[in-house]
């Protein structure tokens, strides 16, 4: 039988302790429980938000994106495109030209990010799921069409499938310098017309600036010729994106940058992880403050049980045994609170996943309730935090108990 654990358990469940010691012990247990529950829930919310953001950006971003390591654009030719498309695991290679342009509609105007995409872009089946109005078509015969972000459509009050009012896109000519003293749009800017065909809604940063147009339309407007700003690749199912990315890096060398979907949004995901880390530190600090309750509870218990300690020492108990008794008492308080907190926190997260009873508070076509996700590493870090706090809060009371002299308390 483990004598220190047996005695610690007796003290923990004892009804003979003084009432205020029981009260402090229960408060300690409750604070640890609430702190642990809050920590698990908060970390799970950040996990859920990270998953939602990844999902949104995966809808917009390609599996792999190839850009120039230096400069804004690079030249492509059939041989270059064939080498990439024939790489094992690559299913589709879409050519992209992306730049800012002035969009005018009726009396309104705004600067948008114009994204010209090749005909096979639709086959990547990324943006179609975000379409909320009209059709996902960029060409119909020789007629070019545009797909607008929801924000762009609302700002300029653009009517979809309106055959009477077209969109005017303006871009500075490459061969002429703009003379601000005598600004002649016909001489200084390229201008092309296009009709809207559909509207997508994904996320504010995309909805309020992006307009998709056919690649040849973009080539003429920007006078790009065979230059491209990027290539977007779809990877075949069953193939590792990381392996294909490594193969392409080996093949293309350091003249090109190849990013997967997460790397294309690395700064945003890094910001979420940093915020999650600081929330973890904040709640861990709250748990550390709560450990003072455990400290005072054990100190009061040591004072109350001085006679018991003297008896145990007279019967041959070592100072190590006495230390273990009160250290284990702190462990029982902390771990019971932590266990209950984990159970309650996990239950709340599972209920939120299934029923979504805590809503975002705003109308959204994407998510209506707070996203949550359980990750095993969160349980690991929470457990390590509780262990560290317990060791620190129980050390001094346990040492104090082991230093009690027999003669003074018998």
C-alpha positions as CSV (number, residue, x, y, z in Angstrom):
1,X,0.0,0.0,0.0
2,X,1.2,3.5,-0.8
3,X,1.1,5.1,2.6
4,X,1.6,8.8,1.5
5,X,-1.1,8.5,-1.1
6,X,-3.5,6.8,1.3
7,X,-3.1,9.5,3.9
8,X,-3.3,12.3,1.4
9,X,-6.5,10.8,0.0
10,X,-7.9,10.6,3.6
11,X,-7.1,14.2,4.2
12,X,-8.7,15.2,0.8
13,X,-12.0,13.5,1.5
14,X,-12.0,14.1,5.3
15,X,-14.9,15.9,6.8
16,X,-13.0,16.5,10.1
17,X,-10.9,19.3,8.7
18,X,-11.8,22.7,9.9
19,X,-14.5,24.3,7.8
20,X,-12.4,27.2,6.4
21,X,-9.7,24.7,5.2
22,X,-12.5,22.7,3.4
23,X,-13.7,25.9,1.9
24,X,-10.3,27.0,0.6
25,X,-9.7,23.5,-0.8
26,X,-13.0,23.5,-2.6
27,X,-12.3,27.0,-4.0
28,X,-8.9,25.8,-5.2
29,X,-10.5,22.8,-6.9
30,X,-13.2,25.0,-8.6
31,X,-10.7,27.6,-9.8
32,X,-8.5,25.0,-11.3
33,X,-11.5,23.3,-12.9
34,X,-12.8,26.6,-14.4
35,X,-9.3,27.6,-15.5
36,X,-8.6,24.3,-17.2
37,X,-12.0,24.4,-18.9
38,X,-11.4,27.9,-20.2
39,X,-8.0,27.0,-21.5
40,X,-9.2,24.0,-23.4
41,X,-12.2,25.9,-24.9
42,X,-10.1,29.0,-25.9
43,X,-7.5,26.8,-27.6
44,X,-10.2,24.8,-29.4
45,X,-11.8,28.0,-30.7
46,X,-8.5,29.1,-32.2
47,X,-8.0,25.7,-33.7
48,X,-11.5,26.0,-35.3
49,X,-10.8,29.5,-36.6
50,X,-7.6,28.3,-38.1
51,X,-9.3,25.5,-39.9
52,X,-12.0,27.8,-41.2
53,X,-9.4,30.3,-42.5
54,X,-7.4,27.5,-44.1
55,X,-10.6,26.3,-45.8
56,X,-11.5,29.7,-47.1
57,X,-8.0,30.3,-48.5
58,X,-7.8,26.8,-49.9
59,X,-10.9,27.7,-51.9
60,X,-9.2,30.7,-53.4
61,X,-5.6,29.6,-53.5
62,X,-4.2,26.9,-55.6
63,X,-2.6,23.7,-54.3
64,X,0.7,25.1,-55.6
65,X,1.6,28.5,-56.9
66,X,4.7,29.3,-59.0
67,X,5.9,32.9,-59.1
68,X,9.2,34.6,-60.1
69,X,11.7,34.8,-57.3
70,X,12.7,38.3,-58.5
71,X,10.4,40.7,-60.4
72,X,6.7,40.7,-60.9
73,X,6.4,38.5,-64.0
74,X,8.2,35.8,-66.0
75,X,8.0,34.6,-69.6
76,X,6.4,31.3,-70.5
77,X,6.5,29.1,-73.6
78,X,4.9,25.8,-74.6
79,X,8.0,23.8,-73.6
80,X,8.2,25.3,-70.2
81,X,4.5,24.7,-69.5
82,X,4.8,21.1,-70.8
83,X,7.6,20.4,-68.4
84,X,5.5,21.5,-65.5
85,X,2.3,19.8,-66.6
86,X,4.2,16.6,-67.2
87,X,5.6,16.5,-63.7
88,X,4.3,13.5,-61.8
89,X,1.3,14.5,-59.7
90,X,0.4,17.7,-61.5
91,X,-3.1,17.6,-62.9
92,X,-3.8,21.2,-64.2
93,X,-1.6,24.2,-64.8
94,X,-3.5,27.5,-65.1
95,X,-1.8,30.6,-66.4
96,X,-2.4,33.7,-64.4
97,X,-1.9,37.5,-65.0
98,X,-2.8,39.6,-61.9
99,X,-2.5,43.3,-61.4
100,X,-4.5,46.3,-60.2
101,X,-6.7,48.2,-62.7
102,X,-9.4,50.9,-62.6
103,X,-12.9,49.6,-62.9
104,X,-15.7,52.0,-63.9
105,X,-19.4,51.2,-64.0
106,X,-22.0,53.9,-64.8
107,X,-21.0,56.8,-62.6
108,X,-18.9,54.8,-60.1
109,X,-15.3,53.7,-60.2
110,X,-12.8,51.9,-58.0
111,X,-9.4,50.2,-58.2
112,X,-9.7,46.4,-58.3
113,X,-7.3,43.5,-58.4
114,X,-7.8,42.1,-61.9
115,X,-7.0,38.4,-62.3
116,X,-6.8,37.0,-65.8
117,X,-7.0,33.2,-65.8
118,X,-6.6,30.6,-68.6
119,X,-9.5,28.6,-70.0
120,X,-8.6,25.5,-67.8
121,X,-9.0,27.5,-64.6
122,X,-12.6,26.4,-64.2
123,X,-11.5,22.8,-64.2
124,X,-9.7,23.4,-60.9
125,X,-13.2,23.6,-59.3
126,X,-12.1,26.0,-56.6
127,X,-14.2,29.2,-56.9
128,X,-17.4,27.7,-58.2
129,X,-18.5,26.7,-54.7
130,X,-18.3,30.3,-53.6
131,X,-20.5,31.6,-56.5
132,X,-23.7,33.2,-55.1
133,X,-25.2,34.9,-58.2
134,X,-25.1,34.4,-61.9
135,X,-23.0,31.8,-63.8
136,X,-19.4,30.8,-63.5
137,X,-18.5,31.6,-67.1
138,X,-15.6,33.7,-68.4
139,X,-16.2,33.1,-72.1
140,X,-19.2,32.4,-74.4
141,X,-18.0,32.2,-78.0
142,X,-15.9,35.3,-78.5
143,X,-17.6,37.2,-75.7
144,X,-15.6,37.7,-72.5
145,X,-17.3,37.8,-69.1
146,X,-16.1,38.8,-65.6
147,X,-16.7,37.2,-62.2
148,X,-16.9,39.8,-59.5
149,X,-16.4,39.7,-55.7
150,X,-19.5,40.5,-53.7
151,X,-18.0,43.6,-52.2
152,X,-17.1,45.0,-55.7
153,X,-20.6,44.4,-56.9
154,X,-22.2,46.1,-53.9
155,X,-19.9,49.1,-53.9
156,X,-20.6,49.9,-57.6
157,X,-24.2,48.5,-57.6
158,X,-23.4,46.2,-60.6
159,X,-26.2,44.3,-62.1
160,X,-25.3,40.7,-63.1
161,X,-26.2,39.7,-66.7
162,X,-26.9,43.3,-67.5
163,X,-26.5,43.6,-71.3
164,X,-27.0,47.4,-71.3
165,X,-24.2,48.6,-68.9
166,X,-20.8,47.1,-69.3
167,X,-17.7,47.3,-67.1
168,X,-14.9,49.6,-68.2
169,X,-11.4,48.5,-67.3
170,X,-8.6,51.0,-67.5
171,X,-4.8,50.3,-67.3
172,X,-1.8,52.6,-68.1
173,X,-0.1,51.9,-71.4
174,X,3.4,50.5,-71.2
175,X,4.8,52.5,-74.1
176,X,3.6,55.9,-73.2
177,X,4.3,58.1,-70.1
178,X,1.3,59.6,-68.4
179,X,1.3,63.3,-68.7
180,X,-0.5,64.7,-65.6
181,X,-0.6,68.2,-67.0
182,X,-2.5,67.1,-70.1
183,X,-4.1,63.8,-69.2
184,X,-5.7,62.2,-72.3
185,X,-7.2,58.8,-71.4
186,X,-7.2,57.6,-75.0
187,X,-3.5,58.1,-75.3
188,X,-2.3,57.2,-71.9
189,X,-4.5,54.3,-70.9
190,X,-5.7,51.0,-72.4
191,X,-9.4,50.5,-72.0
192,X,-11.5,47.4,-72.5
193,X,-15.2,46.6,-71.9
194,X,-16.6,43.4,-70.4
195,X,-19.9,42.2,-69.0
196,X,-20.4,40.7,-65.6
197,X,-21.6,37.1,-65.5
198,X,-21.4,36.1,-61.8
199,X,-20.6,37.1,-58.3
200,X,-18.6,35.1,-55.7
201,X,-18.6,35.6,-51.9
202,X,-15.8,34.2,-49.9
203,X,-14.1,36.6,-47.5
204,X,-14.0,40.3,-47.2
205,X,-10.3,40.7,-48.3
206,X,-11.2,38.9,-51.6
207,X,-14.8,40.1,-52.1
208,X,-13.9,43.8,-52.1
209,X,-11.1,43.8,-54.6
210,X,-11.0,40.7,-56.9
211,X,-12.4,40.6,-60.5
212,X,-11.8,37.5,-62.6
213,X,-11.5,37.8,-66.4
214,X,-10.2,35.6,-69.3
215,X,-6.5,35.5,-69.8
216,X,-6.5,36.8,-73.4
217,X,-8.6,39.7,-72.3
218,X,-6.0,40.5,-69.6
219,X,-3.1,40.1,-72.1
220,X,-4.6,42.7,-74.4
221,X,-5.4,45.2,-71.6
222,X,-2.0,44.9,-69.9
223,X,0.0,44.3,-73.1
224,X,1.7,41.3,-71.4
225,X,2.3,39.1,-74.4
226,X,3.8,35.7,-73.2
227,X,4.5,37.0,-69.6
228,X,2.7,35.7,-66.6
229,X,2.6,36.7,-63.0
230,X,2.1,33.2,-61.7
231,X,1.1,29.6,-62.5
232,X,-1.5,27.9,-60.4
233,X,-1.3,24.1,-60.1
234,X,-3.9,21.5,-59.1
235,X,-2.4,18.3,-57.8
236,X,-3.9,14.9,-58.5
237,X,-5.7,13.1,-55.7
238,X,-3.5,10.6,-54.0
239,X,-0.3,12.6,-54.6
240,X,1.6,14.4,-51.8
241,X,1.6,18.2,-52.4
242,X,4.8,18.5,-50.5
243,X,6.5,15.9,-52.7
244,X,5.3,17.6,-55.9
245,X,6.5,20.9,-54.5
246,X,9.9,19.5,-53.8
247,X,10.2,18.0,-57.3
248,X,9.3,21.3,-58.9
249,X,11.8,23.2,-56.8
250,X,14.5,20.8,-57.9
251,X,13.5,21.2,-61.5
252,X,13.0,25.0,-61.7
253,X,15.8,26.0,-59.4
254,X,16.1,29.3,-57.5
255,X,14.6,31.5,-60.2
256,X,11.1,30.6,-59.1
257,X,9.2,30.5,-55.8
258,X,6.8,27.6,-55.2
259,X,4.3,27.9,-52.4
260,X,1.6,25.6,-51.2
261,X,-1.8,27.0,-50.1
262,X,-0.7,27.5,-46.4
263,X,2.5,29.3,-47.5
264,X,0.5,31.7,-49.7
265,X,-1.2,32.9,-46.5
266,X,1.7,32.3,-44.1
267,X,1.6,35.7,-42.4
268,X,-2.1,35.3,-41.5
269,X,-1.7,31.8,-40.2
270,X,1.4,32.9,-38.2
271,X,-0.6,35.7,-36.7
272,X,-3.3,33.2,-35.5
273,X,-0.7,30.9,-34.0
274,X,0.9,33.9,-32.1
275,X,-2.4,35.0,-30.8
276,X,-3.2,31.5,-29.7
277,X,0.1,31.3,-27.9
278,X,-0.5,34.5,-26.0
279,X,-4.0,33.4,-25.0
280,X,-2.4,30.2,-23.7
281,X,0.1,32.2,-21.7
282,X,-2.6,34.5,-20.3
283,X,-4.9,31.6,-19.2
284,X,-1.9,29.7,-17.8
285,X,-1.0,32.8,-15.8
286,X,-4.6,32.8,-14.4
287,X,-4.1,29.2,-13.5
288,X,-0.8,30.1,-11.8
289,X,-2.6,32.8,-9.8
290,X,-5.2,30.2,-8.9
291,X,-2.5,27.9,-7.5
292,X,-2.1,30.4,-4.6
293,X,-5.4,28.9,-3.3
294,X,-3.7,25.5,-3.4
295,X,-0.7,26.9,-1.6
296,X,-2.8,28.5,1.2
297,X,-5.0,25.4,1.5
298,X,-2.0,23.2,2.0
299,X,-0.4,25.6,4.5
300,X,-3.6,25.7,6.6
301,X,-3.7,21.9,6.4
302,X,-0.1,21.6,7.6
303,X,-0.9,23.8,10.6
304,X,-4.1,21.8,11.3
305,X,-2.3,18.5,11.1
306,X,0.8,19.2,13.1
307,X,-0.1,16.7,15.8
308,X,-0.7,14.0,13.1
309,X,2.6,14.8,11.6
310,X,4.3,14.4,15.0
311,X,2.6,11.0,15.5
312,X,3.7,9.8,12.1
313,X,7.3,10.8,12.7
314,X,7.2,9.1,16.2
315,X,6.0,6.0,14.4
316,X,9.0,6.1,12.1
317,X,7.8,8.1,9.1
318,X,10.6,9.8,7.3
319,X,10.7,13.4,6.3
320,X,10.4,12.3,2.7
321,X,7.1,10.5,3.5
322,X,5.7,13.6,5.2
323,X,6.7,15.7,2.1
324,X,5.0,13.2,-0.2
325,X,1.8,13.2,1.8
326,X,1.2,17.0,1.5
327,X,2.6,17.1,-2.1
328,X,0.1,14.4,-3.1
329,X,-2.6,16.4,-1.3
330,X,-1.8,19.3,-3.7
331,X,-1.8,16.9,-6.6
332,X,-5.3,15.5,-5.7
333,X,-6.7,19.0,-5.5
334,X,-5.1,20.2,-8.8
335,X,-5.7,17.0,-10.8
336,X,-9.3,16.6,-9.6
337,X,-10.0,20.2,-10.7
338,X,-8.1,19.7,-14.0
339,X,-9.9,16.4,-14.7
340,X,-13.3,17.9,-14.1
341,X,-12.3,21.0,-16.2
342,X,-11.2,18.7,-19.1
343,X,-14.4,16.8,-19.0
344,X,-16.6,19.9,-18.9
345,X,-14.5,21.7,-21.6
346,X,-14.5,18.7,-23.9
347,X,-18.3,18.3,-23.4
348,X,-18.9,21.9,-24.3
349,X,-16.7,21.7,-27.4
350,X,-18.5,18.6,-28.6
351,X,-21.9,20.2,-28.0
352,X,-20.8,23.3,-30.0
353,X,-19.5,21.1,-32.8
354,X,-22.8,19.3,-33.1
355,X,-25.4,22.0,-32.2
356,X,-23.6,25.3,-32.6
357,X,-25.4,26.9,-29.8
358,X,-22.9,29.8,-29.5
359,X,-23.4,31.9,-32.7
360,X,-21.1,34.4,-34.3
361,X,-23.8,37.1,-33.8
362,X,-23.7,38.2,-37.4
363,X,-25.4,36.9,-40.5
364,X,-22.9,35.0,-42.6
365,X,-23.1,32.6,-45.5
366,X,-19.9,30.9,-44.4
367,X,-20.3,30.0,-40.7
368,X,-23.2,30.7,-38.4
369,X,-21.6,29.6,-35.1
370,X,-18.1,29.7,-33.5
371,X,-15.9,26.9,-35.0
372,X,-14.1,24.7,-32.6
373,X,-11.7,21.8,-32.9
374,X,-10.2,19.5,-30.4
375,X,-6.4,18.9,-30.8
376,X,-4.5,16.4,-28.7
377,X,-1.5,18.7,-28.3
378,X,-3.8,21.2,-26.4
379,X,-4.5,18.5,-23.8
380,X,-0.8,17.7,-23.6
381,X,0.2,21.3,-23.0
382,X,-2.7,21.9,-20.5
383,X,-1.6,18.8,-18.6
384,X,2.0,19.9,-18.5
385,X,0.9,23.4,-17.3
386,X,-1.2,21.8,-14.5
387,X,1.7,19.6,-13.4
388,X,4.2,22.5,-13.3
389,X,1.7,24.6,-11.3
390,X,1.1,21.8,-8.9
391,X,4.8,21.2,-8.3
392,X,5.4,24.9,-7.6
393,X,2.4,25.4,-5.3
394,X,2.9,22.2,-3.3
395,X,6.6,22.4,-2.8
396,X,6.8,24.9,0.1
397,X,3.9,23.5,2.2
398,X,5.4,20.0,1.8
399,X,8.8,21.2,2.9
400,X,7.2,23.1,5.8
401,X,5.4,19.9,6.9
402,X,8.6,17.8,6.8
403,X,10.5,20.3,9.0
404,X,8.1,20.0,11.9
405,X,9.8,18.7,15.1
406,X,8.2,15.8,17.0
407,X,8.8,17.2,20.5
408,X,6.8,20.4,19.9
409,X,3.6,18.6,18.8
410,X,3.3,15.5,21.0
